[in-house]
Amino acid sequence: MTRFELETRIAAPVPLVFGLSLDVDAHTASMARSGERAVAGVTTGTMSLGDTVTWRARHFGVVWRMTSRITAYDHPTHFVDEQTAGPFHHWRHAHHFTPDGHGGTLMRDEIDFRAPFGPLGRLAERVALDRYMARLIRERNEHLRMVAEGEAGGAPGIGADSG
């Protein structure tokens, strides 16, 4: 199983960043490069506890579908999405939001995933998936940072820090 964490500092208040992180349209915009879009469940607007969404996207030249559910939700500090159907043997993404002490937000992502196909999947994780997934989350976070700071009138340039 692969596990990684990312931290992103955003010059916008916690409730704004929390809401954007649950917004299907913001997620779709952040993943435009892979053509990701919501095709079932909640397909627009903000998700909440128990909601599901099915994403369709192209990664590694293959079209994938993944359904995830919001399995934990504590507004505005924490939520978790977990795959219920899709390409991974296991996928869990915990999102944490804390004030940064300067009117902004420290957003922390904890991602745990396991590729299918046993030993071949573990090899794929080490060879490509771990870096690929971390890059996708960084791109998503950078998009959310720009949108949130634009809405909040914050100063861009705080940027994403990986950890």
Backbone as a ProteinNet text record, in pm:
[ID]
protein_1_A
[PRIMARY]
MTRFELETRIAAPVPLVFGLSLDVDAHTASMARSGERAVAGVTTGTMSLGDTVTWRARHFGVVWRMTSRITAYDHPTHFVDEQTAGPFHHWRHAHHFTPDGHGGTLMRDEIDFRAPFGPLGRLAERVALDRYMARLIRERNEHLRMVAEGEAGGAPGIGADSG
[TERTIARY]
85.1	0	89.4	47.5	118.6	45.6	121.7	66.7	152.7	85.7	160	74.4	141.4	75.8	128.2	39	76	18.3	91.4	41.2	40.6	-68.6	-82.9	-129	-56.6	-96	-175.6	-290.7	-382	-422.5	-405.8	-440.1	-589.5	-668.1	-814.2	-864.9	-980.9	-1032.4	-1069.9	-1059.3	-1085.4	-1221.6	-1333.2	-1462.4	-1468	-1403.3	-1401.2	-1323.9	-1206.9	-1123.3	-1191.8	-1253.1	-1327.3	-1437.4	-1516.5	-1625.5	-1577.5	-1471.4	-1417.1	-1367.1	-1312	-1257.7	-1366.4	-1489.6	-1603.1	-1685.9	-1643.2	-1719.3	-1682.5	-1779.5	-1756.8	-1706.4	-1762.5	-1721.8	-1577	-1535.4	-1396.4	-1301.3	-1342.6	-1258.8	-1245.3	-1357.8	-1355.3	-1261.7	-1270.6	-1182.5	-1036	-1008.5	-869.4	-810.2	-894.4	-849.3	-874.4	-882.8	-914.4	-815.2	-689.7	-586.9	-618.6	-683.5	-718	-861.5	-930.2	-1068.2	-1163.3	-1124.9	-1207.4	-1339.8	-1446.6	-1578.5	-1664.4	-1762.6	-1856.8	-1966.8	-1993.1	-2090.9	-2207.9	-2201.1	-2312	-2301	-2410.2	-2413.7	-2425	-2352.8	-2349.9	-2261.2	-2317.6	-2240.7	-2212.6	-2265	-2238.2	-2265.9	-2200.9	-2224.1	-2140.9	-2182.9	-2105	-2155.6	-2061.3	-2093.4	-2098	-2165.5	-2167.4	-2167.5	-2176.9	-2165.7	-2261.3	-2207.2	-2285	-2300.1	-2269.3	-2282.1	-2179.2	-2218.2	-2126	-2113.8	-2001.5	-1979.5	-1901.1	-1936.4	-1859.1	-1786	-1653.9	-1567.3	-1530.2	-1515.8	-1463.9	-1346.7	-1231.8	-1111.5	-1018.9	-925.6	-824.4	-690	-633.1	-500	-421.6	-296.8	-210.4	-272.5	-348.7	-408.8	-532	-578.4	-692.5	-803.7	-928.4	-1042.3	-1081.4	-1088.6	-1120.2	-1248.4	-1317.6	-1431.3	-1402.7	-1431.8	-1412.2	-1527.9	-1591	-1697.6	-1643.4	-1664.3	-1621.8	-1737.6	-1728.4	-1830.9	-1764.2	-1834.5	-1789	-1827.1	-1726.7	-1751	-1732.1	-1671.2	-1656.1	-1667.6	-1725.8	-1751.7	-1766.5	-1676.3	-1681.6	-1653.3	-1758.6	-1746.5	-1688.1	-1589.5	-1512.4	-1370.6	-1350.3	-1213	-1165.9	-1259.7	-1215.4	-1324.4	-1282.8	-1371.4	-1286.4	-1350.2	-1281.4	-1363.2	-1295.1	-1360.3	-1289.6	-1371.4	-1318.8	-1380.9	-1299.4	-1348.4	-1443.8	-1558.1	-1650.8	-1649.9	-1607.6	-1592.6	-1490.3	-1405.7	-1308.9	-1180.3	-1076.5	-953.9	-864.7	-881.5	-791.4	-846.8	-756.1	-796.9	-843.8	-779.4	-814	-777.8	-866.1	-839.4	-908.9	-831.5	-884.9	-810	-885.8	-826.7	-888.8	-809.5	-852.9	-806.4	-897.3	-871.5	-882.3	-779.1	-777.7	-753.9	-825	-816.1	-799.8	-689.1	-666	-626.4	-662.3	-619	-466.2	-408.6	-262.4	-210.3	-300.4	-259.2	-246.3	-268.6	-256.7	-380.8	-492.3	-616.2	-633.2	-537.2	-542.6	-562.9	-537.5	-563.6	-441.5	-416.6	-322.7	-409.8	-403.3	-478.8	-383.2	-420.2	-335.7	-414.3	-354.8	-412.7	-335.5	-408.7	-350.1	-413.6	-332.6	-383.7	-321.9	-409.5	-368.1	-431.3	-351.2	-409.3	-329.5	-399.8	-336.6	-386.6	-293.9	-328.2	-379.1	-458.3	-501.4	-386.4	-410.5	-320	-200.6	-215.8	-114.6	25.4	124	263.1	283.5	210.5	223	173.1	66.1	14.2	111.8	173.2	272.2	391.7	431.3	538.3	495.6	372.8	321.8	318.8	282.1	282.7	422.5	522.4	659.8	717.9	686.6	746.1	682.5	549.4	484.5	371	284.6	161.2	184.5	281.7	301.4	333.6	424.7	459.7	346.1	281	171.8	57	16.7	-94.7	-58.4	62.6	104.5	102.9	145.9	144.1	0.6	-91.5	-231.5	-288.9	-260.3	-313.1	-249	-119.4	-55	-120.5	-147.6	-212.9	-351.6	-427.3	-560	-548.9	-455.1	-440	-398.3	-312.5	-270.6	-390.7	-474.4	-594.9	-686.6	-709.6	-794.3	-735.9	-603.4	-537.4	-564.6	-548.3	-569	-714.8	-808.6	-950.3	-984.7	-943.7	-975.5	-915.2	-790.1	-726.1	-789.4	-833.8	-904.2	-1035.8	-1109.7	-1238.1	-1221.2	-1113.1	-1090	-1014.1	-962.4	-880.1	-743.2	-701.6	-572.9	-457	-339.5	-218.3	-173.7	-174.2	-121.9	27.1	73.5	216.8	256.8	159.6	196.9	239.9	164.2	207.3	184	213.3	194	328.2	327.3	446.4	414.8	500.6	476	550.8	493.5	554.2	544.7
-117.4	0	123.4	222	349	450.4	529.3	637.6	760.8	874.6	999.8	1111.4	1216.7	1334.4	1456.8	1552.9	1680.8	1791.5	1901	2019.4	2134.9	2211.6	2327.5	2444.6	2553.6	2675.8	2763.1	2808.4	2886.1	3012.5	3127.6	3256.4	3282.1	3197.5	3208.2	3138	3178.4	3120	2972.3	2901.3	2757.8	2720.7	2786.2	2743.3	2752.6	2852.9	2867.2	2752.3	2721.5	2614.3	2478.9	2456.5	2332.2	2315.4	2419.1	2412.3	2387.2	2456.1	2434.4	2291.2	2234.2	2098.4	1993.6	2027.9	1937.1	1970.1	2069	2115.3	2034.4	1965.4	1880.2	1962.9	2082.7	2166.4	2214.6	2248.7	2289.3	2172.2	2052.7	1934.6	1908.6	1916.3	1894.4	1994.1	2121.1	2223.6	2194.4	2143.2	2116	1997.2	1911.1	1790.8	1798.1	1918	1936.4	1863.1	1853.8	1791.3	1644.9	1575.7	1434.5	1418.8	1531.3	1525.4	1468.6	1476	1417.7	1491.9	1412.8	1472.6	1378.3	1436.7	1359.1	1307.9	1176.2	1116.8	1051.6	1038.4	980.6	1026.3	1010.1	1057.5	1208.3	1273.5	1419.7	1464.5	1532.2	1570.1	1719.3	1796.4	1939.7	1987.4	2095.7	2150.8	2084.3	2106.8	2064.7	1932.8	1846.5	1716.3	1726.4	1629.2	1620.7	1473.6	1448.4	1313.7	1217.4	1104	999.2	1012.9	1130.8	1151.6	1068.3	1027.7	958.2	1035.4	1014.8	1069.2	964.6	950.4	864.1	953.8	940.5	1019.1	934.8	1001.2	938.8	1024.2	960.4	1034.7	944.2	1007.9	934.6	952	839	836.6	723.2	748.8	650.7	601.9	690.6	657.1	567.7	539.7	451.9	531.6	507.6	572.8	489.5	556.8	492.6	552.6	473.1	520.7	486.4	581.9	559	622.8	545	597	610.6	727	747.9	803.7	781.8	825.4	910.3	1012.9	1090.7	1009.5	954.4	862.6	926.4	1043.4	1118.6	1265.4	1344.7	1485.4	1561.5	1655.8	1741.5	1883.8	1955.1	2091.6	2185.3	2265.9	2278.9	2223.9	2122.3	2081.5	1952.8	1868.4	1735.5	1666.3	1596.1	1500.2	1392.6	1279.6	1165.7	1118.4	1091.3	1022.6	889.5	785.9	651.9	591.2	520.4	452.9	340.3	335	223.2	131.8	183.8	103.6	174	98.6	161.8	85.8	156	88.1	43.9	100.7	68	-47.1	-123.4	-222.8	-149.9	-36.2	47.4	191.5	285.2	429	501.1	577.5	659.7	791.6	901.6	1035.2	1115.8	1142.9	1225.4	1368.4	1462.6	1605.4	1675.5	1750.6	1822.3	1970.8	2056	2200.9	2265.6	2340	2410.3	2554.2	2645.4	2784.3	2791.3	2876.8	2888.3	2996.8	3064.2	3169.3	3306.2	3314.8	3441.4	3469.1	3406.5	3425.5	3329.4	3242.4	3146.2	3004.9	2909.6	2768.8	2684.1	2588.7	2481.4	2360.7	2320.6	2205.9	2087.6	1978.9	1859.5	1742.5	1676.5	1559.3	1436.8	1333.5	1202.6	1103.1	1043.3	951	813.5	712.8	573.1	502	428.6	351.1	224.4	129.3	4	-28.7	-53.2	-93.3	-237.6	-274.4	-414.5	-502.1	-629.3	-726.5	-765.5	-760.6	-814.2	-761	-852.6	-809.9	-716.8	-739.8	-650.2	-510.1	-503.1	-374	-300.8	-374.4	-311.8	-259	-332.7	-285.3	-157.2	-156	-36.4	83.4	60.8	169.3	228.6	142.4	191	255	199.6	247.8	377.8	390.8	507.2	567.2	485.3	538.1	632.8	602.5	688.6	831.7	849.3	984.7	1047.4	967.4	1017.4	1068.7	992.3	1033.6	1157.2	1164.2	1282.8	1406.7	1392.2	1505.7	1550.3	1455.1	1491.4	1570.2	1525.2	1594.8	1733.5	1744.7	1877.6	1972	1922.6	2005.2	2048	1954.1	1985.7	2093.6	2076	2171	2309.2	2314.3	2443.5	2514.2	2440	2499.1	2552.1	2470.7	2514.9	2637.6	2640.3	2756.1	2882.2	2875.1	2993.7	3039.8	2947	2983.3	3043.2	2978.1	3025.4	3163.1	3180	3309.7	3418.1	3383.4	3480.2	3521.1	3424.2	3453.8	3530.6	3500.4	3565.3	3696	3724.3	3843.5	3828	3701.2	3672.8	3693.6	3695	3714.5	3582.3	3567.1	3443.5	3430	3308.3	3287.9	3210.8	3177	3096.4	2960.2	2901.4	2778.9	2653	2542.3	2409.8	2357.2	2301.6	2236.1	2090	2003.9	1860.8	1815.3	1718.8	1672.3	1527.3
0	0	0	-75.7	-81.4	4.6	76.9	159.5	137.5	115.6	109.7	167	210	264.7	191.9	171.2	112.3	198	210.3	278.2	180.3	182.6	95.6	180.7	174.3	245.5	149.5	198.9	115.1	190	126.3	187.3	171.2	236	234.9	360.2	410.1	534.1	520.7	632.3	636.6	576.2	613.2	556.3	403.9	346.3	200.7	136.9	189.8	133.9	151.5	267.3	292	187.4	165.8	68.7	-72.7	-113.2	-247.4	-265.5	-159.5	-168	-186.3	-148.9	-166.4	-289.9	-366.7	-482	-606.6	-662.7	-779.9	-898.3	-917.4	-1030.3	-1015.6	-893.3	-870.2	-896.1	-853.4	-878	-1028.2	-1098.9	-1244.3	-1311.9	-1273	-1331.5	-1300.4	-1180.9	-1142.3	-1217.4	-1270.1	-1339.2	-1489.4	-1544	-1686.7	-1776.7	-1735.5	-1818.4	-1849.8	-1754.2	-1776.8	-1825.8	-1847.1	-1893.9	-1790.5	-1663.2	-1557.9	-1545.9	-1534	-1515.2	-1433.6	-1365.9	-1285.9	-1377.7	-1373.8	-1464.5	-1391.4	-1259.6	-1182.9	-1038.1	-964.6	-826.3	-826.3	-737.4	-734.7	-850.7	-948	-1067.2	-1074.3	-980.4	-974.3	-832.7	-793.3	-659.9	-552.5	-428.6	-312.2	-255.3	-222.2	-164.2	-11.8	50.6	196.5	237.7	366.1	420.3	350.3	306.2	242.8	92.8	38.1	-106.5	-182.1	-303.7	-392.5	-523.2	-588.5	-721.6	-800.4	-927	-1016.3	-1114.3	-1115	-1203.2	-1324	-1437.2	-1558.7	-1603.3	-1627.2	-1666.4	-1746.4	-1815	-1891.1	-1820.1	-1779.5	-1717.7	-1782.7	-1814.5	-1880.5	-2011.5	-2078.8	-2206.5	-2197.4	-2076.9	-2055.4	-1986.5	-2027.2	-1961.9	-1839.7	-1725.2	-1598.2	-1542.2	-1460.8	-1382.8	-1237	-1149.8	-1006.7	-932.4	-846.4	-761.7	-620.6	-561.3	-423.4	-342	-211.8	-117	-8.1	35.8	150.5	274.4	343.3	454.7	591.6	596.6	721.2	684.9	776.4	744.4	875.1	899.4	1017.6	971.5	935.2	879.9	985.1	955.2	831	843.4	925.6	955.4	889.1	842.8	801.4	719.7	614.5	548.8	483.2	453.8	393.1	274.4	163	52	30.7	2.3	-18.5	-143.5	-220	-339.5	-299.1	-367.7	-349.5	-471.5	-585.7	-707.7	-795.1	-860.4	-949.1	-962.2	-1009.4	-1049.2	-933.8	-815.4	-705.4	-622	-564.5	-465.8	-340.1	-310.9	-195	-227.7	-193.8	-207.3	-93.7	-15.7	93.3	92.5	91.6	88.6	202.7	305.3	418.5	394.1	412.9	391.2	526.8	565	693	665.9	740.7	722.2	859	875.6	1001.4	972.4	1063.5	1046.5	1051.7	968.6	966.6	1060.6	1133.8	1227.1	1163.1	1031	959.2	875.6	911.3	836.4	720.8	701.6	591.9	642.9	554.1	581.8	550.7	637.9	607.2	571.4	445.4	396.5	390.2	457.2	459	400.8	302.2	237.5	282.3	323.3	354.2	257.9	173.1	72.8	96.3	101.9	110.2	-7.8	-83.8	-192.5	-217.9	-277.3	-317.5	-457.2	-545.6	-682	-680.5	-780.1	-790.7	-841.4	-852.9	-915.6	-829.4	-697.8	-606.4	-631.1	-649.7	-666.7	-786.8	-896.5	-1011.8	-978	-900.8	-857.6	-766.9	-674.7	-585.7	-665.7	-768.5	-855.9	-928.4	-979.6	-1048	-953.4	-827.1	-728.4	-716.3	-699.4	-679.3	-803.9	-920.1	-1044.5	-1092.7	-1077.9	-1138.8	-1057.5	-1002.3	-943	-826.1	-739.4	-622.7	-665.2	-760	-806.9	-887.3	-970.7	-1054.7	-968.8	-868.2	-783.2	-701.7	-650.7	-575	-665.3	-789.8	-883.6	-910.8	-930.5	-953.6	-835.5	-714.4	-595.7	-583.3	-613.1	-610.7	-711.4	-832.9	-935	-889.1	-832.3	-780	-672.2	-579.5	-470	-519.3	-618.4	-673.6	-736.4	-806.8	-864.6	-753.6	-650	-538.9	-470.3	-455.3	-392.8	-473	-603.8	-688.6	-682.9	-688.3	-683.4	-547.3	-440.2	-305.1	-277.7	-316.5	-292.4	-377.2	-497.4	-581	-518.4	-465.5	-401.7	-271.9	-199.3	-70.6	-84.1	-204	-222	-159	-137.8	-74.4	-169.2	-111.8	-190.7	-248.4	-381.9	-439.2	-413	-423.5	-410.2	-286.3	-200.9	-84.5	-129.5	-223.9	-290.5	-211.7	-274.1	-215.3	-168	-50.3	5.2	17.3	-34.3	-15.5	107.9	173.5	296	314.6
[MASK]
+++++++++++++++++++++++++++++++++++++++++++++++++++++++++++++++++++++++++++++++++++++++++++++++++++++++++++++++++++++++++++++++++++++++++++++++++++++++++++++++++++

